[in-house]
């Protein structure tokens, strides 16, 4: 998974990081397509890494389109992950 720098975050990803810090749902439902994209690498860093503080309630995201395949194989999530009505690119398995 590609590494993510704070300077590279989109406004939508900054909003997600801020919600994760306080344990609230980041609901992107009803927004234009360019405002609902979140990179899989950002979700991975939030759930597995330590770059940003995440509330014990974890990552709560709704209405997003996860750009790039989201792959947690062999990873241990440090916080819960809740994805509601999110779309994603599916990685090939096999």
N, C-alpha and C positions, 0 to 999 in steps of 0.2 A: 504494500500500500504506500502510495506516494506521501511524502511528508508535507505538512501544511504549515505555512508561516502566517503569523497574525496579520501581516501586511497584505496577504493574498486573499483574505476573507472578503466575501461579498457582503453587502448590507444585510441580506437575508441570513447568511451564516453568522454574522455578528449578533443579530437578533436571537438566533438559536443559542449561541454561546451564552448570552446574557440570561435567557430564560433558564438554561441548565444550571447556572450559578445559583439561582434562587429557588429552583424546584418547581417551576410553573410550566404549563403547556405552551408550546410555541405552535399556534394554529395559523397556518398559511392558507387555509381554505378560502376560495373565492377571489384570490389574487390573480393578476395576470401571470401567464406562464413564465416570464422572465423573473418573477419575484417569488417563485416557489421552488427553485432549484437549490439543492444542497448536495455538495460533493460527498461521496461515500468516504473519502479520506477524512473529512471533518467529523462525520459520525463515528468513524473508527477511533480517531484521536479522543473524542469526548468519552467514549465507552471503555477504551483500553489504555489510552495514554494518560499523561499527567500535566499536559501543557496548560489546560484551563481548569478552574475549580468547577466541580459538578456536585450539586446538592445530592444527599442520599436518596431523594426521590428519583434521581436519574435523568435520563434524556427522554423527554416527552415531545413528540413531534406529530403534527397532523396536517394533512393536505399538501404534503411536499412531493416533489419529484426528485428521487435520489439519483444523481448523475454518477455514472460509473457503477460497475457491479459492487455490491456490498458483501464482503466476505469476512466472516468471523471464524472461519475454520481454524481450529487449534488455538484460538484466542480465549482468554479469560476476561469477561467483562467485569469491570470494577463497580459498575452501577447498573441498575435496571434500564432496559430500553423498551420504550413504548412507541410504536409507529401506527398511527391511525389513518386509514384512507390515503396511504402514500403509494406512489408508483416507483418502480425501480427498473434498471436494466438488469436482466438476469444473467448470471455468469454460467457458462457451460460447465457441467460436472461430468467427470468421466475420464 
